[in-house]
Amino acid sequence: MQLQDKSIKGFNILELLVVIAIIGIISAVAYPNFSDWRKERAARGSTVKIQNLIQGINAQVQRGLYAYVQVLVENTNDSLTVTSKGMKMDTLTTMINNGESTWNTNPTSRCDTTTSDYWDDEGSPTIKENDEGEEILVPNEKLEVAQLILEKVTTNFVGSEDSPLTGAVCFSKNARWYSGGGNFLSGTGSETSVDSILFICTRNTDFKTCDVDELGEPKSEHENLFLVEWTRFGEVTMSKYNWRDADWVLQ
């Protein structure tokens, strides 16, 4: 049987160069959109994690595991760290009944951000001494408290860049002990008030912090501006700024 001739033909050099050029053009057009999508996804994901952390620690208050809890936010040049902490009823009762405790003498310090043994449980690692007397970091093993270290986003805290820009908000079951500290505490003396919004935006070389005014409006256009807002009773919502309509949109 005679075999039929087959015409086998591949790409020549010119055709291959044309295909490579077309792929390059498509990639160049698509990459900016893909890059923007990745940044938006990272900012949105970080904001959702913060929202969930606040809701999670408030759930522990409602269940009665803790009588008083804190969400601590620390912003540095490298990352945004959010940590939840819990105080049990016995500890809270001791402070309330102690007339010399700062809990009673200085109510604005109740949402403490500095004392290492103020909270019963913390989401961050704790410093302890081992059998040889050396200080070591012990990771948190409790599921009720947590810590987020977010490197791709920042917030609007102001202050010295040489130390963490810190803010804290504290909740209790009946909202009686709702309080704040650092960048979440405004005013002085009896005129203090607790802020209820945390702004989140993409961290880059142009924005180490989110550029937002006192009314919560952006002063500069920057990528992926979100906010997490809460009430004294622990209800938490999330919104994104719509640049076209110049307004916040609930997510």
C-alpha positions as CSV (number, residue, x, y, z in Angstrom):
1,M,0.0,0.0,0.0
2,Q,1.4,3.3,-1.0
3,L,1.6,5.9,1.8
4,Q,0.1,9.3,1.1
5,D,2.4,12.2,1.2
6,K,1.8,14.3,4.3
7,S,2.5,18.0,4.3
8,I,4.0,18.7,7.8
9,K,4.5,22.4,8.4
10,G,5.5,24.3,11.5
11,F,5.9,28.0,12.4
12,N,8.5,29.9,10.6
13,I,10.6,32.6,12.4
14,L,8.4,35.5,11.3
15,E,5.2,33.8,12.4
16,L,6.8,33.0,15.8
17,L,7.9,36.6,16.3
18,V,4.4,37.8,15.5
19,V,2.8,35.4,18.1
20,I,5.4,36.5,20.7
21,A,4.6,40.2,20.0
22,I,0.9,39.6,20.3
23,I,1.3,37.8,23.7
24,G,3.6,40.6,24.9
25,I,1.0,43.3,24.0
26,I,-1.8,41.4,25.7
27,S,0.3,40.9,28.8
28,A,1.2,44.5,29.0
29,V,-2.4,45.6,28.7
30,A,-3.7,43.0,31.2
31,Y,-0.9,43.3,33.9
32,P,-2.0,46.7,35.4
33,N,-5.5,45.5,35.8
34,F,-4.4,42.2,37.4
35,S,-2.0,44.1,39.7
36,D,-4.7,46.5,40.8
37,W,-7.0,43.5,41.4
38,R,-4.4,41.8,43.6
39,K,-3.9,45.0,45.7
40,E,-7.6,45.5,46.1
41,R,-8.0,41.8,47.1
42,A,-5.2,42.1,49.7
43,A,-6.7,45.3,51.2
44,R,-10.2,43.9,51.3
45,G,-9.0,40.6,52.8
46,S,-7.1,42.4,55.5
47,T,-10.1,44.5,56.4
48,V,-12.3,41.5,56.6
49,K,-9.8,39.8,58.9
50,I,-9.8,42.9,61.2
51,Q,-13.6,42.9,61.2
52,N,-13.7,39.2,62.1
53,L,-11.2,39.7,64.9
54,I,-13.3,42.4,66.5
55,Q,-16.5,40.4,66.1
56,G,-14.7,37.3,67.5
57,I,-13.4,38.9,70.7
58,N,-16.9,40.5,71.3
59,A,-18.4,37.0,71.0
60,Q,-16.3,35.9,73.9
61,V,-17.7,38.7,76.0
62,Q,-21.2,37.8,75.1
63,R,-20.5,34.1,76.0
64,G,-19.2,35.2,79.4
65,L,-15.6,33.9,78.9
66,Y,-14.3,37.5,79.4
67,A,-15.8,40.4,81.2
68,Y,-13.6,43.0,79.5
69,V,-11.7,42.8,76.2
70,Q,-9.4,44.9,74.1
71,V,-8.5,45.3,70.4
72,L,-5.1,46.8,70.1
73,V,-3.9,48.3,66.8
74,E,-0.2,49.1,66.2
75,N,1.1,50.7,63.0
76,T,4.8,50.8,62.1
77,N,6.7,51.5,58.9
78,D,6.5,47.8,58.0
79,S,3.2,46.4,59.1
80,L,-0.2,46.9,60.8
81,T,-0.6,44.6,63.8
82,V,-4.1,44.0,65.4
83,T,-4.3,42.0,68.7
84,S,-7.2,40.9,70.8
85,K,-6.9,40.6,74.6
86,G,-9.3,39.4,77.3
87,M,-9.8,40.1,81.1
88,K,-11.8,37.6,83.2
89,M,-14.4,38.5,85.7
90,D,-12.3,37.8,88.7
91,T,-9.6,40.2,87.5
92,L,-12.1,42.9,86.6
93,T,-13.9,42.6,90.0
94,T,-10.6,43.0,91.8
95,M,-9.9,46.2,90.0
96,I,-13.3,47.6,90.5
97,N,-13.2,46.9,94.2
98,N,-9.7,48.4,94.6
99,G,-10.0,52.1,95.4
100,E,-6.3,52.7,94.6
101,S,-6.4,51.0,91.2
102,T,-6.1,53.3,88.2
103,W,-9.4,51.6,87.1
104,N,-11.1,53.9,89.6
105,T,-8.6,56.8,89.9
106,N,-8.0,57.3,86.2
107,P,-10.8,55.9,84.0
108,T,-9.1,57.1,80.8
109,S,-6.4,54.5,81.4
110,R,-8.8,51.5,81.6
111,C,-8.1,50.4,78.1
112,D,-4.5,49.9,79.1
113,T,-1.9,49.5,76.3
114,T,1.4,49.4,78.3
115,T,1.2,47.1,81.3
116,S,2.3,43.6,80.5
117,D,0.2,41.8,83.1
118,Y,-3.0,43.8,82.7
119,W,-4.8,41.2,80.6
120,D,-5.4,37.5,81.5
121,D,-5.1,36.4,77.9
122,E,-3.4,38.0,74.8
123,G,-3.3,37.1,71.2
124,S,0.3,38.1,70.9
125,P,3.3,36.0,72.2
126,T,4.2,36.6,75.8
127,I,7.6,36.9,77.4
128,K,8.3,34.3,80.1
129,E,11.3,32.9,81.9
130,N,12.4,29.3,81.2
131,D,14.0,26.9,83.7
132,E,17.4,28.6,83.1
133,G,16.0,32.0,83.9
134,E,16.2,33.2,80.3
135,E,13.4,35.3,78.8
136,I,11.7,33.5,75.9
137,L,8.7,34.3,73.7
138,V,5.8,31.9,74.2
139,P,3.3,31.8,71.3
140,N,-0.4,32.3,72.1
141,E,-2.2,28.9,72.1
142,K,-5.7,30.1,73.0
143,L,-8.2,30.2,70.3
144,E,-10.3,32.9,72.0
145,V,-7.7,35.6,71.4
146,A,-5.7,36.3,68.2
147,Q,-3.2,38.5,66.5
148,L,-3.0,39.7,62.9
149,I,0.3,41.0,61.3
150,L,-0.7,42.7,58.0
151,E,2.2,44.0,55.8
152,K,0.3,45.2,52.8
153,V,-2.0,47.7,54.5
154,T,-1.8,50.7,56.8
155,T,-4.1,53.0,58.7
156,N,-4.5,56.7,59.5
157,F,-2.8,56.9,62.9
158,V,-0.6,59.9,63.5
159,G,2.3,60.3,65.9
160,S,6.0,59.5,66.0
161,E,7.3,57.1,63.3
162,D,10.1,56.0,65.6
163,S,7.6,54.0,67.7
164,P,4.4,52.1,66.9
165,L,1.4,54.4,66.3
166,T,-1.0,52.8,68.7
167,G,-4.8,52.8,69.3
168,A,-7.0,50.6,71.5
169,V,-10.7,50.1,72.0
170,C,-12.2,48.1,74.8
171,F,-15.6,46.4,75.2
172,S,-17.7,44.9,77.9
173,K,-20.9,42.9,77.8
174,N,-23.3,45.7,78.9
175,A,-21.2,48.4,77.2
176,R,-20.7,50.0,80.7
177,W,-16.9,49.9,80.5
178,Y,-16.6,50.9,76.8
179,S,-13.4,52.8,76.5
180,G,-10.4,53.6,74.3
181,G,-6.7,54.5,74.3
182,G,-4.1,56.1,72.1
183,N,-5.4,57.1,68.7
184,F,-8.9,55.9,69.5
185,L,-9.3,58.3,72.5
186,S,-10.1,61.9,71.9
187,G,-10.4,64.8,74.3
188,T,-9.2,65.1,77.9
189,G,-10.6,64.7,81.4
190,S,-14.4,64.4,81.5
191,E,-14.6,65.4,77.8
192,T,-13.0,62.3,76.4
193,S,-14.7,60.2,73.7
194,V,-13.9,56.9,72.1
195,D,-13.5,56.8,68.3
196,S,-15.3,54.0,66.5
197,I,-13.6,53.8,63.1
198,L,-10.4,52.2,61.8
199,F,-9.3,53.2,58.3
200,I,-7.5,50.8,56.1
201,C,-5.7,51.4,52.8
202,T,-3.0,49.9,50.7
203,R,0.6,50.5,52.0
204,N,3.0,51.8,49.5
205,T,5.9,54.3,49.1
206,D,3.5,57.2,48.8
207,F,1.3,56.3,51.7
208,K,2.8,55.0,55.0
209,T,-0.5,56.1,56.6
210,C,-4.0,56.7,55.1
211,D,-4.5,60.4,54.5
212,V,-8.0,60.9,56.0
213,D,-9.3,64.1,57.7
214,E,-11.1,64.4,61.1
215,L,-14.5,63.9,59.4
216,G,-13.5,60.6,57.8
217,E,-13.0,62.0,54.3
218,P,-9.9,61.2,52.3
219,K,-7.6,64.2,51.7
220,S,-5.7,62.4,48.9
221,E,-6.6,59.8,46.4
222,H,-5.0,56.5,47.4
223,E,-5.6,52.9,46.6
224,N,-8.3,50.8,48.1
225,L,-9.6,52.8,51.1
226,F,-11.7,50.8,53.5
227,L,-13.0,51.4,57.0
228,V,-14.1,49.2,59.9
229,E,-16.7,50.8,62.2
230,W,-18.1,49.5,65.5
231,T,-20.6,50.5,68.2
232,R,-20.0,50.4,71.9
233,F,-22.1,47.1,71.9
234,G,-19.7,45.4,69.5
235,E,-21.6,45.6,66.3
236,V,-19.1,45.8,63.4
237,T,-19.5,46.9,59.8
238,M,-17.2,47.4,56.8
239,S,-17.3,50.0,54.1
240,K,-15.2,51.0,51.0
241,Y,-14.7,54.5,49.6
242,N,-16.2,55.0,46.1
243,W,-14.0,57.6,44.4
244,R,-16.5,58.1,41.6
245,D,-19.4,59.0,43.9
246,A,-17.1,60.4,46.7
247,D,-19.0,58.4,49.3
248,W,-18.6,55.3,51.6
249,V,-20.3,52.1,50.4
250,L,-21.3,49.4,52.9
251,Q,-19.7,46.1,51.9
